[in-house]
């Protein structure tokens, strides 16, 4: 086993997270760049905490999301950094946002259960789009006639919105206190600058209990 100084360890961990093309967790660090080194889990945790503090007051910050650690821009800089993307940010229909929110807050959930809440049928295109983005997946089948698929969100969904777990989703009380849709959008708008994905991201999720059910699934664009 090779020994490494704390300074070298800090540099190595920092560099590994920086060059990784996706969030990297502790286990991955141990099995790759730190393999063969004399290093305890406590020592690695201490280094990660130090690096997080080092970057706390800077434009780039070290954050932990569901899949691991990554560097991303500070939330407060999003309005300016978003100008780096020349293409217009994609807009998502109200129907898609409602369906994503229902899956996020009530998972695992079937398509039929989503339709019961919304009062309208669920577009297959929306389910396909959310699946292709890697935000939802089938996690099983409900033991009822027809065994419908059960949908749940993925780590990719959490990573996209800089969340470590579903427990960090806004609570129902948060949504009840909101006065307008624009306030609700702010909850996830910071993802537009700090997300590691190529396109500009989705801006909000909506608590199912306070969704205004649409009469149809005709897209209502968010601004």
Secondary structure, 3 states (H helix, E strand, C coil): CECCCHHHHHHHHHHHHHHCCCCECHHHHHHCCCCCECCCHHHHHHHHHHHHHHHCCCCEEEEEECCEEEEEECHHHHHHHHHHCCCCCCCCCHHHHHHHHHHHHHCCEEHHHHHHHHCCCCCHHHHHHHHHCCCEEEEEECCCCCCCEEEEECHHHHHHCCCCCHHHCCCHHHHHHCCCHHHHHHHHHCHHHHCCCCCCCCCCCCCHHHCCCCCCCCCCCCC
